[in-house]
Structures are given as C-alpha cells and as structure tokens.
Amino acid sequence: MKNIIILLFAVIFIQSSTDVVYGQSNGKGVEHIKVFYEPGMYAGWPANHGIWTWNNEILIGFVEASYKSTNRGLHTYDVSTAKNKYARSLNGGATWKITDAYEIGQKAWGHDNNIPPKEAIKPILMAEPIEDFTDPGFLLTFLRHNNNDGPSHYYYSSDKGTSWKGAFEFPNLGTPGIANRTDYIVDGKQSLSVFVTTAKSNKKEGRVALVRTNNGGLAWELVSWITPEHGGFDIMPSSIRISETELLTTIRTRTEDGLDLICSYRSNDNGKTWRRLKDPAPYTGSAGSPPALIKLKDGRLALGYIYRSKYGSRVHVRFSKDNGETWDDEITLRSGDGANRDAGYPKITQRSDGKLVLVYYWNNVLNENAEPYRYIAATIFDPAEFE
C-alpha cells in the first residue's frame, strides 16, 4: 500500500510539472506558470497590451499565431495568422482562460491583429466621452498599425474586459506619428494620462511623450516630450504616479551605438518637465527589453525585465526604496531553461496577498529535444522575500 501511495504521488507530480515549474532565486522560492501553451502555436508580446488586477482576478493581453519555422528574422510565426487574445485568471495566476479579442469587440485591423478586410471595422472618432475612468471596471488598450509612425487606435471597456467599445482613432497631435502600446494612469473621473511612443522626424521609432485628456477622451493634448530625439530609440514606457505632482516612467532604450538598456525619467510638476535618473537596468542584452514597473503595497518599486541572449535569456527584477532614484542589485528569477532571445516583453501586477505576477513570453528551444513553440508564462514570487 505504501508503494502504491508513493507511485500515485509521483504520477501527480509529473502531470503537474508540465504546467508549473518551481525555481530558486538566491534561496527564495519562485513559481513559473504556463499561461498559454499550445503545440503548433506561437504566443508573444504581453507588453504590447495591458495587465489589470482586481484582488486575485488578473487580465492580460497577448498575440497568438501559427508557428512557422524560418531562418529569417527573430520571430518564428506566420504573420498572416496573428490575432489578439486575452488570458484571464480568477485565482491569482494559477490557472487561465483564453478569449479571442475579436469576439469581445476588438474588430479593427492592427499590427499583429490580422483581421480579414471583410471582417475588419475602421476606427472612428469618439463622439461621446467615457463616463468615468475611475470606475473599477474601466480598461483602456491601444493598438498600432506599425512600430514606427502608426497610426494608433484604442478600445475601452467598462466591464473588466468582458466586452470592448471602439475602435476609436487616436490623434497624432502634431507628432510624426504615434505607434502606441498601452501605458496610462487614471488621474480622475474624466482625466487620464497616456505615455505614448511617437516616431522621430525620420518616421522611425521612437520617442516618448506624455499625452492627457481632461474630458473623457474627446480631446487629447500633448503635455510634454519626455525623451529627446537621438540616433537610437526610446519606446514602450512603463509608468506610475508617485503623488499628485510626481510621475516616474521607465523606458526601453537603444543607443545610437546599439546598446540596449532601460532608462528612467521623473517629473515633479505633473509631467510638464522631466529629469533623467540613473538607468535602472544599464544593459538588457541582444534586442533589449521593455520595462514592467509597479509600485508595491509596501512602498517599494519593482521593475521586471528580460535579459535577451541567443545563449539563454533570463528573467530579472530590481527593487527601489526611494521611488526610483536608486535601484538595488539585479535579481534573477528565471534562467537556464533554454530560452533563446525570442522572449520577454513583460507586464507585472500585484495580487491581494502581496505576491507579484510577472507575465511574459518564453520558450525552451535551446534545450535538446525541446519543442520550439513560444508561449505565455508567468513568474509568481513574494517581494517580501527580497527586502
């Protein structure tokens, strides 16, 4: 009987370990979950979408496409099959349910959302203001037509992403073009700050600016430029509000010499002017990583990002105790399981129990005999273990 119980335990463990992997980071327990994995499919880029949390309910957007083996470029997927999807968890990230974005109202064509022309709607100007940005069910998400000069459009939801209204045109506001991902801060019932990525004067990505509406989205104003134009790019900000007048943004940056890093800027006048701080992550590997920034319940900041390498990518986090003026040493949450550099693009959120859920796309193709498919993963860990 004892042997039967041991055998049964072993079978249960093996079955569970296909979806959950437990790792160690400096002696701290770290849990890795597969949010979405399907043989023959490619999934990627959560950072292009939003992440939202209501206690233990989490919603994250991503792209799903058919896997296509190719030696051209970094991403092994069939572009013509790419569609936007959502993953929702009701138990803090332990299990997830997938929903097609088109079926819940996101019906306009966008980059990596290849809706057939006969089925796609065209974005329109918003005619009625959004009633209340502060409503707990309110969400906003952006799509772009390309990574350089856009244009961009957006959708909003009033029911936690169960359904979406739109698509609505987003203005270029005198810039060379806006190719936006999702990074916004609710300031009030009718006020919203959006951190946008614009094209540079040569129509290539990118430069970061702050845009704001004070009338429910009927009109938008370019408040300030955050980054200067240079030979590299600044794209994909992740931002927080520290106080009524203080804002902090972290930005994916590539220098003119090709160095990839994460930089940061702080405003003490509600976004009118900006001061560059010490770079939180001075090197993020080959092709770089967008930042995933959050203010924790204990007052610290957490910054998640991916170090990309053809020899094996890694998942990292850093903490700040002084609102981003300085950052603690880099902590490795995941490494050594065969992820090539086609990985990353994280978003981060905090559960009701204080644990952090870092969502990104991942693979194990450097491991011999591993399947080549990219998938959406989540790393769950307790920030209290790293105080």
HELIX and SHEET records of a PDB file:
HELIX    1   1 LYS A    2  SER A   16  1                                  15    
HELIX    2   2 PRO A   46  ASN A   48  5                                   3    
HELIX    3   3 VAL A   79  THR A   81  5                                   3    
HELIX    4   4 TYR A  102  ILE A  104  5                                   3    
HELIX    5   5 PRO A  383  PHE A  386  5                                   4    
SHEET    1   A 5 VAL A  20  SER A  25  0                                        
SHEET    2   A 5 LYS A  28  PHE A  36 -1                                        
SHEET    3   A 5 TYR A 375  PHE A 381 -1                                        
SHEET    4   A 5 LEU A 356  TRP A 362 -1                                        
SHEET    5   A 5 GLY A 344  GLN A 350 -1                                        
SHEET    1   B 3 MET A  41  GLY A  44  0                                        
SHEET    2   B 3 GLU A  57  SER A  66 -1                                        
SHEET    3   B 3 ILE A  51  TRP A  54 -1                                        
SHEET    1   C 4 MET A  41  GLY A  44  0                                        
SHEET    2   C 4 GLU A  57  SER A  66 -1                                        
SHEET    3   C 4 LYS A  83  SER A  89 -1                                        
SHEET    4   C 4 LYS A  97  ASP A 100 -1                                        
SHEET    1   D 3 LEU A 139  ARG A 144  0                                        
SHEET    2   D 3 SER A 152  SER A 157 -1                                        
SHEET    3   D 3 LYS A 165  PHE A 170 -1                                        
SHEET    1   E 4 TYR A 184  VAL A 186  0                                        
SHEET    2   E 4 LEU A 192  ALA A 199 -1                                        
SHEET    3   E 4 GLU A 205  THR A 213 -1                                        
SHEET    4   E 4 GLU A 221  TRP A 225 -1                                        
SHEET    1   F 4 PHE A 233  ARG A 241  0                                        
SHEET    2   F 4 LEU A 247  ARG A 254 -1                                        
SHEET    3   F 4 ASP A 260  SER A 267 -1                                        
SHEET    4   F 4 ARG A 275  ARG A 276 -1                                        
SHEET    1   G 4 ALA A 292  LYS A 295  0                                        
SHEET    2   G 4 LEU A 301  TYR A 307 -1                                        
SHEET    3   G 4 ARG A 314  SER A 320 -1                                        
SHEET    4   G 4 ILE A 331  ARG A 334 -1                                        
END                                                                             
